[in-house]
């Protein structure tokens, strides 16, 4: 990043705000309708409606002008009574199923509050990640950024992550926007932007948790997977929950069977798909309910490797030599 480019820090979703979810109805259908969509109006439909009214009017006026015999009046007076009787019968028929249903036990409803089973699944995923000495995975994230008119603009980025405790991290990000590399080698933070051929460095903080916060401060963007790399991912996923429940199971995400958990706190709603066998997160959706426009973020995880051997050369910054040096953005992380 050049010094001329101001950095705008985009608030991270709560579940990424620990560098960084949220109760959804149990039977939730996540469909999207373009906000700009409007019903079409055409002159033909309007014209047809007015012509039909004009055609009906003379006949109605002609009937009104004709004299009516007493028998007609009697039939006319009888019709309201008949209609009332028919209406009463219809009401009885329509409400009978409701009365019968009211006498039956109510269907099971989503439990209010925080379900222990849901919390257990979130903790299991967090504990699996915390136990790993090293991690390698790919995350494809879709971010929703409302524009000035409120229209949702979605952009997609891919991050290839290599992580080794206690103090090594390399994240290579590309997609809809400039690519970048963020490297922590235990001593130095390095932010390299290949297209601009710039490199910024700063002393590494004491923990990788702080290093992840530094990347958010430097790039102005949160990493949707950041909670997965924290020292205590289980705490990050479960802290401050106001609601959590198990939605069910899916066999469509990540090519494996997953447990689906919906959870929430005061700032966001989220849903996560957790592998039944390996307890690894496969997909995460977050709606930032506390942010203007309620932006949404989705991330899909793939290529998981637990405890792979990751050599020191992976965290080398030799390829950044010769790049133009610029100040590290927002150094007061």
C-alpha positions in Angstrom: 0.0 0.0 0.0 1.4 3.4 -1.0 1.4 6.3 1.5 -1.1 8.1 -0.8 -3.8 5.4 -0.3 -5.8 6.1 2.8 -6.8 3.0 4.8 -10.4 2.7 5.8 -10.9 0.0 8.4 -14.0 -1.9 7.7 -15.5 -3.2 10.9 -15.0 -7.0 11.3 -17.9 -9.3 11.9 -18.2 -10.1 15.7 -17.0 -13.6 15.1 -13.9 -12.2 13.5 -13.8 -9.2 15.8 -11.9 -11.0 18.4 -9.5 -10.0 16.0 -13.4 -10.1 15.1 -23.4 -15.0 15.5 -26.7 -14.9 16.0 -29.9 -16.7 16.1 -31.7 -17.7 12.9 -35.1 -19.3 12.9 -34.7 -23.1 12.9 -36.3 -23.6 9.6 -34.5 -20.8 7.9 -34.3 -20.4 4.1 -31.5 -18.2 3.0 -32.8 -16.8 -0.4 -31.7 -13.5 -1.9 -33.9 -11.1 -3.9 -32.2 -8.2 -5.6 -33.0 -5.0 -3.7 -33.4 -3.1 -6.9 -36.1 -5.4 -8.3 -39.5 -3.7 -8.9 -42.7 -5.1 -10.4 -42.9 -4.2 -14.1 -45.6 -1.8 -15.2 -46.8 -1.6 -18.7 -49.2 0.7 -20.6 -51.0 -2.3 -22.1 -52.1 -3.6 -18.7 -53.4 -0.2 -17.6 -55.2 0.4 -20.8 -56.8 -3.0 -20.8 -58.1 -2.4 -17.2 -59.7 1.0 -18.1 -61.3 -0.4 -21.3 -62.9 -3.3 -19.4 -64.4 -0.9 -16.9 -65.8 1.2 -19.8 -67.4 -1.8 -21.4 -69.0 -2.9 -18.1 -70.5 0.5 -17.2 -73.3 0.8 -19.9 -74.7 -2.7 -19.0 -74.7 -1.9 -15.3 -76.5 1.4 -16.0 -79.0 -0.2 -18.2 -79.9 -2.8 -15.5 -80.2 0.0 -12.9 -82.7 1.9 -15.1 -85.1 -1.0 -15.6 -88.2 -1.2 -13.3 -88.0 -4.0 -10.7 -91.1 -6.2 -9.9 -92.1 -7.1 -6.3 -90.9 -10.6 -6.8 -87.5 -9.3 -7.7 -87.5 -7.2 -4.5 -88.4 -10.2 -2.4 -85.6 -12.3 -4.0 -83.2 -9.5 -3.4 -84.2 -9.2 0.2 -83.9 -12.9 0.7 -80.3 -13.0 -0.7 -78.7 -11.3 2.3 -80.3 -13.8 4.7 -79.1 -16.7 2.5 -75.6 -15.1 2.3 -75.4 -14.8 6.1 -76.3 -18.4 6.5 -73.8 -19.5 3.9 -71.1 -17.3 5.5 -71.8 -18.8 8.9 -71.5 -22.3 7.5 -68.2 -21.4 5.8 -66.8 -19.9 9.0 -67.6 -23.1 10.9 -66.0 -25.3 8.3 -62.9 -23.1 8.1 -62.4 -22.8 11.8 -63.0 -26.5 12.6 -59.5 -27.6 11.7 -58.1 -24.7 13.9 -60.2 -25.8 16.9 -59.1 -29.4 16.4 -55.5 -28.3 16.1 -55.7 -26.3 19.2 -56.8 -29.4 21.1 -53.7 -31.3 19.9 -50.2 -30.9 21.4 -48.2 -28.0 19.9 -45.4 -28.9 17.5 -41.9 -28.7 18.8 -40.5 -25.1 18.6 -36.9 -24.0 18.5 -35.6 -23.7 22.0 -35.1 -20.2 23.3 -31.7 -19.2 24.7 -28.5 -21.1 24.3 -28.8 -24.9 23.8 -25.9 -26.9 25.4 -25.7 -29.2 22.4 -25.0 -26.2 20.1 -22.4 -24.8 22.4 -20.8 -28.3 22.7 -20.4 -28.4 18.9 -18.9 -24.9 18.7 -16.4 -25.8 21.5 -15.5 -29.0 19.7 -14.6 -27.2 16.6 -12.6 -24.6 18.5 -10.8 -27.3 20.5 -9.9 -29.1 17.3 -8.3 -26.0 15.9 -6.6 -25.1 19.2 -5.0 -28.5 19.5 -3.3 -28.3 16.1 0.4 -27.4 16.1 0.1 -26.3 12.4 -2.7 -25.7 9.9 -3.0 -25.3 6.2 -6.3 -24.5 4.5 -8.0 -22.4 1.8 -10.8 -19.9 2.6 -13.0 -18.4 -0.1 -14.9 -15.5 1.3 -17.8 -13.4 -0.1 -18.2 -10.0 1.5 -21.3 -7.8 1.3 -20.6 -4.1 1.3 -23.6 -1.8 1.0 -23.0 1.2 -1.2 -24.2 4.7 -0.6 -27.6 3.9 -1.9 -27.9 0.8 0.2 -27.4 -1.6 -2.7 -25.5 -4.7 -1.6 -22.3 -5.1 -3.5 -20.6 -8.5 -3.1 -16.9 -9.2 -3.7 -15.0 -12.5 -3.4 -11.5 -13.1 -2.2 -9.5 -16.3 -1.7 -7.0 -16.7 1.0 -4.4 -19.5 1.3 -3.4 -19.9 4.9 -0.3 -21.5 6.4 0.0 -21.3 10.2 2.4 -22.7 12.7 2.3 -22.1 16.4 3.4 -20.2 18.3 4.4 -17.3 16.0 4.3 -18.2 12.2 1.7 -17.1 9.8 1.4 -16.6 6.0 -1.8 -15.5 4.3 -1.8 -15.0 0.5 -5.0 -13.3 -0.6 -6.2 -12.6 -4.2 -9.6 -12.1 -5.8 -11.8 -9.0 -6.4 -9.2 -6.4 -5.6 -5.4 -6.1 -5.2 -3.7 -9.2 -4.0 -1.5 -9.2 -0.9 0.7 -11.3 1.3 0.7 -11.0 5.1 3.7 -12.8 6.7 4.6 -13.2 10.4 8.0 -14.8 10.9 8.2 -14.5 14.7 10.1 -11.2 14.6 8.5 -9.0 11.9 5.1 -8.3 10.3 5.4 -8.0 6.5 2.6 -6.7 4.2 3.5 -7.2 0.6 1.4 -5.9 -2.3 2.7 -7.5 -5.6 0.9 -5.3 -8.1 2.0 -2.1 -6.4 5.4 -3.7 -5.6 5.4 -2.2 -2.1 6.3 -3.7 1.2 5.6 -2.5 4.7 7.1 -4.0 7.9 6.7 -3.6 11.6 7.9 -5.4 14.7 5.8 -8.5 15.4 3.7 -8.3 18.5 3.9 -10.9 21.3 1.1 -13.1 20.0 -0.5 -14.3 16.8 -3.8 -13.0 18.1 -2.3 -9.5 18.1 -0.7 -10.1 14.7 -4.1 -10.9 13.2 -5.5 -7.6 14.7 -2.5 -5.9 13.1 -3.5 -7.2 9.7 -7.0 -5.9 10.1 -5.6 -2.5 11.0 -3.2 -2.5 8.1 -5.5 -3.7 5.4 -8.8 -2.2 6.5 -10.4 -5.6 6.0 -11.2 -8.4 8.5 -10.3 -12.0 7.6 -13.5 -14.0 7.8 -11.5 -17.0 9.2 -9.6 -15.0 11.8 -11.3 -16.7 14.8 -10.1 -20.1 13.6 -6.5 -19.1 14.2 -6.8 -17.5 17.7 -5.2 -19.1 20.7 -8.6 -20.0 22.0 -11.0 -20.4 19.1 -13.7 -22.0 21.3 -13.9 -18.9 23.4 -14.1 -16.7 20.4 -17.0 -18.7 19.0 -19.0 -18.9 22.2 -18.3 -15.8 24.2 -21.3 -13.5 24.7 -23.9 -15.8 23.0 -27.5 -14.8 23.4 -28.9 -17.7 21.4 -27.6 -20.9 19.9 -29.3 -24.1 18.6 -28.6 -27.0 16.4 -30.3 -26.7 13.0 -29.6 -30.2 11.8 -27.2 -32.0 9.5 -26.1 -31.4 5.9 -24.4 -33.6 3.4 -23.9 -30.8 0.8 -21.2 -28.6 2.3 -17.6 -29.5 1.8 -18.4 -33.0 0.5 -18.8 -34.3 4.0 -21.5 -34.7 6.6 -21.8 -31.6 8.8 -23.6 -30.5 11.9 -25.3 -27.1 11.3 -25.3 -24.6 14.2 -27.0 -21.2 14.3 -25.8 -18.8 17.0 -26.0 -15.1 17.9 -24.9 -12.4 20.1 -26.0 -8.8 20.4 -24.1 -7.6 17.3 -24.5 -10.4 14.7 -26.1 -13.7 13.6 -24.2 -16.6 12.3 -24.5 -20.2 11.1 -21.6 -22.6 10.9 -21.3 -26.1 9.3 -19.0 -28.3 11.3 -17.6 -31.7 10.1 -19.2 -34.6 11.9 -16.1 -36.7 11.7 -13.2 -34.2 12.0 -15.0 -31.3 13.8 -13.5 -28.8 11.4 -15.5 -25.8 10.2 -16.6 -26.1 6.5 -18.7 -23.0 6.0 -19.6 -19.9 8.0 -22.2 -17.3 7.4 -22.3 -14.0 9.4 -24.9 -11.2 9.3 -23.7 -8.1 11.1 -27.0 -7.0 12.7 -25.4 -4.2 14.5 -23.8 -2.5 11.4 -25.6 -0.2 9.0 -27.2 -2.1 6.1 -26.7 -5.4 8.0 -23.8 -6.6 5.8 -23.3 -10.3 5.3 -20.1 -12.4 5.1 -19.7 -16.0 4.0 -16.6 -18.1 4.0 -16.1 -21.6 2.7 -13.2 -23.7 4.0 -11.4 -26.4 2.0 -8.1 -28.2 1.7 -7.8 -28.7 5.4 -4.5 -30.1 6.6 -4.0 -30.6 10.4 -0.4 -30.7 11.7 1.3 -30.7 8.3 5.1 -30.1 8.3 5.6 -26.4 7.4 9.2 -25.4 6.9 10.6 -22.0 7.9 11.2 -21.1 4.2 7.4 -20.7 3.8 7.6 -17.7 6.0 10.6 -16.1 4.2 10.2 -12.6 2.9 13.2 -12.8 0.5 10.8 -12.4 -2.5 9.9 -8.9 -1.2 13.4 -7.6 -1.5 13.6 -4.8 -4.1 10.0 -3.8 -3.5 9.4 -0.1 -2.6 9.3 0.3 1.2 6.3 2.1 2.6 5.2 2.8 6.2 3.2 0.0 7.8 -0.4 1.3 7.8 -2.0 2.1 11.2 1.1 1.0 13.2 -0.7 1.6 16.5 -2.4 -1.8 16.5 
